[in-house]
Amino acid sequence: MTRTLRLLAAVLVAATALTGCGSSAERGAIPDRGYPPAQAALAAMEGKVLATGPNGEQPASASSITLTPGEIEQVKDKKATAAIVMHYTGDGWTDAQVAGLRQQFGELGIEVIAVTDAGFQPDRQVSNIETVLARNPNIIVSIPADPVATAGAYKQAAAAGVKLVFMDNVPQGMQAGRDYVSAVSADNIGNGVVAAHLMADALGGRGEIGVVYHEADFEVTRQRLEGFENTIKQDYPDIHIVDRKGVTGPDFAGQAQAAATAIMVKHEDLAGIWGAWDVPTEGIIAAARAIDRSNLAVTTEDLGPNVAIALASREYVTGLGAQRPFDQGVTEAKLAAYSLIDKQAPPYVALDALPVTHDNVLDAWREVYRSDPPKQLVESFNGGQ
């Protein structure tokens, strides 16, 4: 059985295999209810990508992005340099992206000369791009903090002959094949859909829920919200979204804690909350813990360390849709190499969503980060049986 099938099988048994475990009940964690329609929907999603590219492009698979030994030697002969220009850093997703990029660039003989952090501030990212351009990189791999406010700086880089590869978000007015090489993304619609099915599974198909979303012009999080809300509304008529609050950052966890507190205080019968990604979800968990709502079901996107520990401990987080950021970084580096040897690249590449529950969280960590799970995560999992 493939790893993907093993992971999916774990998802499908998550709601029934550990029902009634003593340690979970002692902590007051939400019950394992299970909902067969949700489990069937998750099974049907295996290997599928639901999202399209920024200009409606059909996704190519990451497995199709390859280089022959001869092409790798051609790339190495270029002695190229690359800069990685992030929207922000310091969380599990960005760390894994950068790690994947560094590893693949190293194998291709491409020197990484800069990794920048904009703190999710567009003006700071524009300054970072300008600073990087002064070092004359051949390649920039980046995720725009704001697709409008940063577009001019990226266009300046393209005009200077820098090969651009984007992760997830693309600046306004730029076209693949003309202004940049390609964009690589997780299936963010699919991740939102996965989180919706996992919420339904946790709630047994009924209940009132809240949504804490990213209130910004950011395609990635907009697609997640769309996938989650549309699935709840279309597939689960007995689950009702009764409140929505947005967070803008940069203190995403703090803002999400305030938002979640307000939602829970207003709606005493609230059964669950969805968070846009792991960092705001940390704030949701803090809010639930502060007002002793241990029966709250939380689903989200991204297998960050803290939400992974909560999932392993069977506390609050009941499931999530994970990206594969390390593999995404590897793919981005290969596409950058394509541009150095004039190899045609697809305009949009996407990696399918990975459903994660308590049962498969350790294997999912290996899948997402290409490394063994940390000791604290393993201990949390063993204590949450």
C-alpha positions as CSV (number, residue, x, y, z in Angstrom):
1,M,0.0,0.0,0.0
2,T,1.4,3.4,-0.9
3,R,2.1,6.1,1.7
4,T,-0.8,8.2,0.4
5,L,-3.2,5.3,0.7
6,R,-2.0,4.5,4.2
7,L,-2.5,8.2,5.2
8,L,-6.0,8.3,3.8
9,A,-6.9,5.0,5.4
10,A,-5.9,6.5,8.7
11,V,-8.2,9.4,8.1
12,L,-11.1,7.2,7.4
13,V,-10.7,5.2,10.6
14,A,-9.9,8.2,12.8
15,A,-13.4,8.8,13.9
16,T,-14.0,5.2,15.1
17,A,-10.7,3.5,16.0
18,L,-10.1,5.4,19.2
19,T,-13.6,6.1,20.4
20,G,-13.9,6.1,24.2
21,C,-10.2,6.2,25.0
22,G,-9.7,7.2,28.6
23,S,-7.0,9.7,28.4
24,S,-8.9,11.7,25.8
25,A,-12.0,11.8,28.0
26,E,-10.1,12.8,31.0
27,R,-8.9,15.9,29.2
28,G,-12.4,16.7,28.0
29,A,-11.4,16.5,24.4
30,I,-14.2,16.5,21.8
31,P,-15.8,13.1,21.2
32,D,-14.9,11.0,18.1
33,R,-18.3,11.0,16.4
34,G,-17.6,10.1,12.8
35,Y,-19.8,10.8,9.8
36,P,-19.8,8.3,6.9
37,P,-20.7,10.9,4.1
38,A,-17.7,13.0,5.2
39,Q,-15.4,9.9,5.2
40,A,-16.5,8.9,1.7
41,A,-16.0,12.5,0.4
42,L,-12.4,12.4,1.8
43,A,-11.7,9.1,0.1
44,A,-13.0,10.5,-3.2
45,M,-10.5,13.4,-3.1
46,E,-7.4,11.2,-3.1
47,G,-4.8,12.6,-5.6
48,K,-7.2,15.2,-7.0
49,V,-6.4,18.9,-7.4
50,L,-9.4,21.2,-7.3
51,A,-7.8,24.6,-7.8
52,T,-6.7,26.2,-11.0
53,G,-3.9,28.7,-11.6
54,P,-4.0,32.5,-11.2
55,N,-5.2,32.9,-14.7
56,G,-7.3,29.8,-14.8
57,E,-4.5,27.4,-15.9
58,Q,-5.0,23.7,-15.4
59,P,-2.5,22.4,-12.8
60,A,0.5,20.3,-13.8
61,S,1.6,17.7,-11.2
62,A,4.8,18.2,-9.3
63,S,6.0,14.8,-10.3
64,S,6.1,15.9,-13.9
65,I,8.8,18.5,-13.1
66,T,12.0,16.6,-13.7
67,L,15.6,17.2,-15.0
68,T,17.7,14.6,-16.7
69,P,21.3,14.1,-15.6
70,G,22.5,16.0,-18.7
71,E,20.2,18.9,-17.9
72,I,21.5,19.0,-14.3
73,E,25.0,19.3,-15.6
74,Q,24.0,22.2,-17.9
75,V,22.4,24.0,-14.9
76,K,25.5,23.5,-12.8
77,D,27.7,24.9,-15.6
78,K,25.7,28.2,-15.3
79,K,27.0,28.8,-11.7
80,A,23.8,30.7,-11.1
81,T,22.7,32.5,-7.9
82,A,19.2,32.7,-6.3
83,A,17.4,34.8,-3.7
84,I,14.4,33.6,-1.8
85,V,12.1,36.5,-1.0
86,M,9.4,35.5,1.6
87,H,6.3,37.3,2.8
88,Y,7.3,36.2,6.3
89,T,9.3,33.5,7.9
90,G,9.6,31.6,11.2
91,D,6.7,29.1,10.9
92,G,6.7,25.5,9.9
93,W,5.4,26.2,6.3
94,T,8.0,28.8,5.4
95,D,10.8,26.9,7.1
96,A,10.0,23.8,5.0
97,Q,9.7,25.8,1.8
98,V,13.1,27.4,2.4
99,A,14.6,24.0,3.3
100,G,13.3,22.4,0.1
101,L,14.6,25.2,-2.0
102,R,18.0,25.2,-0.4
103,Q,18.4,21.4,-0.8
104,Q,17.4,21.4,-4.4
105,F,19.4,24.5,-5.3
106,G,22.4,22.9,-3.6
107,E,22.0,19.7,-5.7
108,L,21.8,21.9,-8.9
109,G,24.9,24.0,-8.0
110,I,22.8,27.1,-7.6
111,E,24.0,29.4,-4.7
112,V,21.4,30.9,-2.4
113,I,22.7,34.4,-1.7
114,A,19.7,35.8,0.3
115,V,16.6,34.8,2.2
116,T,14.5,37.7,3.2
117,D,11.5,38.2,5.6
118,A,9.0,41.0,5.0
119,G,6.9,40.4,8.1
120,F,3.9,40.3,5.9
121,Q,4.4,44.0,5.1
122,P,4.3,44.8,1.3
123,D,6.4,48.0,1.5
124,R,9.1,46.0,3.4
125,Q,9.0,43.3,0.8
126,V,9.4,45.9,-2.0
127,S,12.5,47.1,-0.2
128,N,13.7,43.5,0.2
129,I,13.4,43.0,-3.6
130,E,15.3,46.2,-4.3
131,T,18.0,45.2,-2.0
132,V,18.3,41.7,-3.5
133,L,18.4,43.1,-7.1
134,A,21.5,45.0,-6.1
135,R,23.2,41.7,-5.8
136,N,22.3,40.6,-9.3
137,P,20.8,37.2,-8.7
138,N,19.9,35.0,-11.7
139,I,16.8,33.7,-9.9
140,I,14.2,35.0,-7.4
141,V,11.7,32.6,-5.8
142,S,9.1,34.5,-3.9
143,I,5.6,34.7,-2.5
144,P,4.1,38.3,-2.7
145,A,2.8,39.7,0.5
146,D,0.3,41.7,-1.5
147,P,-0.2,41.0,-5.3
148,V,-0.9,44.7,-6.1
149,A,1.4,46.7,-3.9
150,T,4.5,44.5,-4.8
151,A,3.8,44.1,-8.5
152,G,6.0,47.0,-9.6
153,A,9.0,45.6,-7.8
154,Y,8.6,42.2,-9.4
155,K,8.1,43.7,-12.8
156,Q,11.4,45.7,-12.3
157,A,13.1,42.4,-11.5
158,A,11.7,40.7,-14.6
159,A,12.8,43.7,-16.7
160,A,16.3,43.2,-15.3
161,G,16.3,39.6,-16.7
162,V,15.9,37.9,-13.3
163,K,14.0,34.5,-13.6
164,L,11.0,34.6,-11.3
165,V,9.3,31.6,-9.8
166,F,6.3,32.3,-7.5
167,M,4.9,30.2,-4.7
168,D,1.1,30.4,-4.2
169,N,0.5,34.0,-5.1
170,V,1.3,35.9,-8.3
171,P,1.6,39.7,-8.7
172,Q,-1.1,41.5,-10.5
173,G,-0.6,42.0,-14.2
174,M,2.1,39.4,-14.6
175,Q,1.9,36.4,-17.0
176,A,3.6,33.0,-16.9
177,G,6.0,32.5,-19.8
178,R,6.3,36.3,-20.3
179,D,7.1,37.8,-16.9
180,Y,7.8,34.8,-14.8
181,V,8.6,31.1,-15.2
182,S,5.8,29.4,-13.3
183,A,3.8,29.4,-10.1
184,V,3.7,26.5,-7.7
185,S,1.0,26.0,-5.1
186,A,-0.7,23.6,-2.8
187,D,-4.3,22.9,-3.8
188,N,-5.7,25.5,-1.5
189,I,-9.3,25.0,-2.5
190,G,-8.8,21.3,-1.9
191,N,-7.3,22.0,1.5
192,G,-10.3,24.1,2.5
193,V,-12.6,21.3,1.2
194,V,-10.7,18.7,3.3
195,A,-11.0,20.8,6.4
196,A,-14.8,21.1,5.8
197,H,-15.2,17.3,5.5
198,L,-13.0,16.8,8.6
199,M,-15.2,19.3,10.5
200,A,-18.3,17.5,9.5
201,D,-16.8,14.2,10.5
202,A,-15.9,15.6,13.9
203,L,-19.3,17.0,14.5
204,G,-21.3,14.0,13.2
205,G,-22.7,16.2,10.4
206,R,-24.5,18.8,12.5
207,G,-23.8,21.9,14.6
208,E,-23.1,25.6,14.6
209,I,-19.6,26.7,13.6
210,G,-17.6,29.9,13.3
211,V,-14.9,31.0,10.8
212,V,-11.8,33.0,11.4
213,Y,-10.5,34.0,7.9
214,H,-7.7,36.0,6.4
215,E,-9.1,39.4,5.6
216,A,-6.7,40.4,2.8
217,D,-6.2,40.3,-1.0
218,F,-4.4,37.0,-0.8
219,E,-5.3,34.3,-3.3
220,V,-4.1,31.4,-1.2
221,T,-6.2,32.1,1.9
222,R,-9.2,33.3,-0.2
223,Q,-9.2,29.9,-2.0
224,R,-9.1,28.0,1.4
225,L,-12.0,30.0,2.7
226,E,-14.0,29.4,-0.5
227,G,-13.3,25.7,-0.4
228,F,-14.3,25.4,3.3
229,E,-17.4,27.5,3.2
230,N,-18.8,26.3,-0.1
231,T,-18.4,22.6,1.0
232,I,-20.1,23.2,4.3
233,K,-23.0,25.0,2.6
234,Q,-23.4,22.6,-0.2
235,D,-22.7,19.2,1.4
236,Y,-23.8,19.7,5.1
237,P,-27.2,21.3,5.5
238,D,-27.2,20.6,9.2
239,I,-24.0,22.5,9.9
240,H,-24.5,26.3,10.0
241,I,-21.8,29.0,9.8
242,V,-23.2,31.4,12.4
243,D,-20.3,33.9,12.6
244,R,-17.3,35.0,10.6
245,K,-14.4,37.3,11.7
246,G,-11.3,38.3,9.7
247,V,-7.7,38.8,10.8
248,T,-5.3,41.0,9.0
249,G,-2.0,40.6,10.9
250,P,0.8,40.9,11.5
251,D,-0.2,39.5,14.9
252,F,-2.4,36.7,13.4
253,A,-2.5,34.6,16.6
254,G,-3.4,37.5,18.8
255,Q,-6.1,38.8,16.5
256,A,-7.5,35.3,16.0
257,Q,-7.7,34.7,19.8
258,A,-9.8,37.9,20.1
259,A,-12.0,36.9,17.2
260,A,-12.5,33.4,18.4
261,T,-13.3,34.6,21.9
262,A,-15.9,37.0,20.6
263,I,-17.5,34.2,18.5
264,M,-17.7,31.8,21.4
265,V,-19.1,34.3,23.8
266,K,-21.8,35.3,21.4
267,H,-22.7,31.7,20.4
268,E,-22.9,29.5,23.5
269,D,-23.8,26.4,21.5
270,L,-20.9,26.8,19.1
271,A,-19.5,23.4,18.2
272,G,-16.5,24.3,16.0
273,I,-14.3,26.9,14.5
274,W,-12.2,26.8,11.3
275,G,-9.0,28.8,11.1
276,A,-7.3,30.0,7.8
277,W,-4.0,28.4,8.7
278,D,-2.0,27.2,11.7
279,V,-0.9,30.5,13.1
280,P,-4.4,32.0,13.5
281,T,-5.5,28.6,14.7
282,E,-3.0,28.8,17.6
283,G,-5.0,31.9,18.7
284,I,-8.3,30.0,18.4
285,I,-6.9,27.2,20.6
286,A,-5.7,29.8,23.2
287,A,-9.2,31.4,23.2
288,A,-10.9,28.0,23.7
289,R,-8.5,27.1,26.5
290,A,-8.9,30.5,28.2
291,I,-12.7,30.2,28.5
292,D,-12.7,26.4,29.1
293,R,-14.3,25.3,25.8
294,S,-12.5,21.9,25.7
295,N,-15.3,20.4,23.6
296,L,-14.7,22.8,20.6
297,A,-13.8,21.1,17.3
298,V,-11.1,23.1,15.4
299,T,-10.0,22.4,11.8
300,T,-7.5,24.3,9.8
301,E,-4.8,24.2,7.1
302,D,-1.1,23.6,7.4
303,L,0.6,21.1,9.7
304,G,2.5,23.6,11.8
305,P,4.3,22.3,14.9
306,N,1.9,23.7,17.5
307,V,-1.3,22.5,15.8
308,A,0.4,19.2,15.1
309,I,1.0,18.8,18.8
310,A,-2.7,19.7,19.6
311,L,-3.8,17.2,17.0
312,A,-1.5,14.5,18.4
313,S,-2.8,15.3,22.0
314,R,-6.4,15.1,20.8
315,E,-7.0,18.6,22.1
316,Y,-9.1,21.1,20.1
317,V,-7.7,20.4,16.7
318,T,-9.5,17.4,15.1
319,G,-8.1,17.5,11.6
320,L,-6.6,19.7,8.9
321,G,-5.7,19.9,5.3
322,A,-1.9,19.9,4.9
323,Q,0.3,21.3,2.2
324,R,3.6,19.7,1.2
325,P,5.9,22.8,1.5
326,F,9.2,20.9,1.3
327,D,8.2,19.3,-1.9
328,Q,6.8,22.6,-3.1
329,G,10.2,24.2,-2.6
330,V,12.0,21.4,-4.4
331,T,9.6,21.9,-7.4
332,E,10.1,25.6,-7.4
333,A,13.9,25.2,-7.6
334,K,13.6,22.7,-10.5
335,L,11.4,25.1,-12.4
336,A,13.9,27.9,-11.8
337,A,16.5,25.6,-13.3
338,Y,14.3,25.1,-16.3
339,S,14.6,28.8,-17.1
340,L,18.4,28.6,-17.0
341,I,18.5,26.1,-19.9
342,D,15.4,27.4,-21.8
343,K,13.3,24.3,-20.9
344,Q,9.6,25.0,-21.3
345,A,7.8,25.1,-17.9
346,P,4.1,24.7,-17.3
347,P,2.5,27.9,-16.1
348,Y,1.0,26.4,-12.9
349,V,2.0,23.4,-10.8
350,A,0.0,22.2,-7.8
351,L,0.3,19.5,-5.1
352,D,-2.8,17.8,-3.8
353,A,-4.2,18.3,-0.3
354,L,-3.2,15.8,2.5
355,P,-6.0,15.1,5.1
356,V,-4.5,14.8,8.6
357,T,-6.1,13.5,11.8
358,H,-4.7,12.3,15.1
359,D,-4.2,8.8,13.7
360,N,-1.9,9.7,10.8
361,V,-0.2,12.9,12.2
362,L,3.2,11.3,12.6
363,D,3.2,9.8,9.1
364,A,1.8,13.1,7.8
365,W,4.7,15.0,9.4
366,R,7.2,12.8,7.5
367,E,5.2,13.4,4.3
368,V,5.1,17.1,4.7
369,Y,8.6,17.9,6.1
370,R,10.6,14.9,4.8
371,S,12.0,14.4,8.2
372,D,11.2,12.5,11.4
373,P,8.6,14.1,13.7
374,P,10.1,15.9,16.7
375,K,10.3,14.3,20.1
376,Q,7.6,16.5,21.6
377,L,5.2,15.6,18.8
378,V,5.8,11.9,19.3
379,E,5.4,12.2,23.1
380,S,2.1,14.1,22.6
381,F,0.9,11.4,20.3
382,N,1.7,8.6,22.7
383,G,0.1,10.5,25.5
384,G,-3.1,11.1,23.4
385,Q,-3.9,7.5,22.7
